[in-house]
Amino acid sequence: MKIKGFTYLLLVLSAVFFISCSKFDKLVKSSDYELKYTKAKEYYNKGNYINAMTLFEELIPVFKGTERAEEIYYYYAYCNYNMGDYGLAAYHFKMYTRNFPKSPHTEECAFLNANCYYLNSPKYSLDQEDTKTAVFELQEFVNNYPESSRLDSCNKIMDELRGKLEKKAYEITKQYYFIEDWKASIMESSNFLKEFQNSPKCEEIHFINLKSNYLLAKNSVPKKKEERLDNSIESYLKFIDLYPQSKRLGEADNIYTICKKLKDELNLQKNGL
């Protein structure tokens, strides 16, 4: 009996689904745009964003230039957002702000555009293009809406995203350092120090920059050695100026002594002595 009851339930649900699909198909084929507009909002309010989006998408060109155009596009952008398609949602929220700059929803859509990139931001070990875009869009929002009630949320999100970018940059720098790619290590450490000047990792990254410069110079051909030794000495002077009490000071001083000795040797060679 239980099996028969379950089978009956499946048949009933299948019939309901078929009838529902049949009604929606008829609605899609209909030329009654007023009915489509009403039904699209009904579907949306019931959480059926697929059907709602299908109808709103058709209605966008139909009502273009009318009073309803703004509302229809607003719903359409939210359909993408509620379905988790944050890439498309970001695009449509952005377009909404451009097409309807005086709408009461413009500020909201500007924030949601940035928030979509935040929601698409992956863990730090993956490509951070969406993270960088999110930071840019959030900063744009802060600049454009300095009195917004959403500023605290923006600042919290930006702090989180910048922390992720900082961790990514730190790991990349360390990776190049450990595989002894001194040129890449110098470049990445320099970029880190420019972008994350207040990071607690700066002392370590400064030292990596110093040591990478030194090891690159030490293993260079004679014609490039002098310039690279000068870079090492410059990196050393920055390090001791910023971190005079560093635990790495002894090793840094040793690197400086070696660099000076190598420079003296180069000068002797130049003078034929």
N, C-alpha and C positions, 0 to 999 in steps of 0.2 A: 504493500500500500504506500509506503514511504517513497519507493522508487517511482510509482505511478504519479504520486502527488508532486514530486520534484519534476518529473517530465512534463506534467501539466503546467507547472509554473514556468518552465522554460518556454513552452509553447506560447503561453500568454505574454511573457516578456518579449518574445520574438515578434509576436503579432503587433504589440504596442510599438516596438522599435520600427517595424516595417511601416506601420501607419504614420508614425512620426516622421520618418525619412521621406515617405511619399508626400506628406503635407509640405515639408520643407522644400522638396524638389519643385513642387507646384508653385510655391512662393517665390523661389529663385527665378523660375521661368515667367512669372507674372510681370506685367508692366505697371502694376499698381504700386507706385513708389511711395505713396502715403502709407499704405499697408506695410510695405517693407521697412519703412522708417519706424513705425510703431512696433513691429515685431522685432526689429533689431534691438531696440531698447529693452524689450521684454526678455529676449534671450540673454542680453548682457546682465540684466538685473538678477536673472536666475543662475548666472554663472556659466552659461553655455556660450563661451567666448568664441568657439569655432564658428558656430552658426551666425553669431552676432557680427563677427569680423567679415564673414563672407558677404553679408548684406551691407554693412557699412562701406566696404570696399567698393561695391557697386554704386552706392549712393554718393560717394565723394564727387565724381565728375557730374552727376545729375544735378546736385544742389550747389555746385561751384558758383560763387558770386552771390549766393542768397544768404539770408540770416541764419539758416540752418548749417551752412558749410562748416562754421567754427565748431559747433557741437558735435557734428558727425565725425570730424577729424579727431577731435578730442577723445571720443569714445573709441575710435579706431586705433589710436596710439595706445590707449589703455588695454585694448584687447591683446595686442602683442605683449605688453608688459605683464598682464595677468596670466598669459600662457607661458611666460618664462623665456620668450624670445627677446632678450635684452638688446641684442645687436640691432634688430629692426626697430624695437621700441625707442631706442636712443635716437635713431635717425628720424623717426616720426615726431618725437617730442621736440627735437631740434627744428624740424620743418614747421611745426606748429608755432614755435616762438617767432619764426621768420615771417610766416604767413599771417599771423594774428598778434602782432606786437602789443596791441592795446587791450587784449582780452584779459579778463580777471583771472584766467588760468595760465597766463604766460609765465609768471614767476614759478608757479608749481611745475610747469612743463620744463622750464629751464633747469630746475633742480633735478627732476626725474631723468632728464637727459644725462646729467652727470652721474646720477645714482645708478643708472643702467650700466655704465662702464665700471663702476665700483662693484656691482653685482657680478659682472663678467670677469673681474680681476682674479687670476688664478693664484695658486700657491707660489711662493717666492722663487722656487727653483725653475719655474716655467717662464716662457716669454712674457714680459711685463708691458707690452704695448698698450693693452687696455688700462693697466694701472696708471701709466703715464698720462694717457688721455683723460682718465678720471680726475687726476690731480689738476690738469690744465682746465678742464671744464668746471670743476669745483671752484678754482681760483677765479675763473671768469664770472661765475655766479656771484661770488663774494664781491667782486669789483662792481658788478652791475646792480646788485641789490644789497648795498651796505647796511640797510635797516631791516633786512629780512629776519623773521623769527626763526629761520632755518640755519642761521649762521653758526650756532653752536654745533649743530649736527654736521655741517660742512667741515668745520675745524677738526672735529673728532675723527671724521672719515679721512681727511687729508693727513692727519697725524698717523693714522693706521697705515695708509697707503705709502707714505714716505718711509715709514718703518720697514715696510716690505721691500721697497726699492733700495733702502740702505743695506738691508741684509743681503739682497741679491748682489749689490756692488761689492760688498765685503767678501762674500764667498767667491766671486769671480777673481778678485784681486789675490786672495789667498791661493786659489787654484793655480793661477799663472806663476805665483811665487814658488809653490811647491814643485811644479813641473820644470822649474828653472828656465822659464821663458822670460828673461829679464826685461826685454823691451816691452812686452805686453804688461808685465807686472808694473813697470814704471808708468806706463800710460794709464792703466786702470787705477793705480793708487793716486796718481795726480788728479784724475777725474773725481775720485771719491772725495779727496780733500777739498776740491772746489765746491762740490755739490752738498756735502754733509759736514759742514764746518763745525757744527756743535755736537757731532757724534762722540760718544764715549770711546769709540774705536779709533779715533784720530791719532792718538799717540802710537798705537801699534802700526797703523797704516803709514804714518810718517817714517817709522823705522824701516818698514818694508821698502818704502821708496828709497831711503838712504842705502840700504843694503843691496837692493837691486841695481841701483846706479853704480855702486862700488863693484859688484861682481861682473856687471857688464863691462865696466872700464878695465878691470883686471884681465879679462879674457879677450880684450879687443886687439885688433891689429894696430901697429904703431901709429899710423896716420890718424886713427880715430881715438886713440887712447887719451891724449891730452885733453881734448874737449870733454870727454866722458869723465875724466878725473875731476875736472873743474865742476861738472854737474854734481859729482859725488860730494865734493867739498861744500858746494852751495847747499845741498840737501842736509849735510851735517850741521852747518851753521843755523839753518832754520830749525832743525831738531833741538839743538841745545838751547836756542833762544826760547822756544816754546815749552820745553820740558827740562828745565835745569836740574830737577830733582828725580829724573826718570831712573828706574831700575836698570834701564838699558844703556845708561850713560857710559859705563865702562867699555862696553862693546862698541858703542858709537865713537868714543875717543880712539880706540884701537884702529877702527876703520879709517879715521881721519889721519892718524899717524902713518899708516900704510900708504894712503893716497898721496900724502906729502912726500914720502920717500920715493914713490914711483914717479912723481912729477920731477923731483930732483934728478933722478936717473935719466929721465927723458931730456932734461935740459943739458946734462953732461954729454949725452949722445949728440945733441944738436951742435954743441960747441966742439965736438970732436975730442972730448977729454975722456 
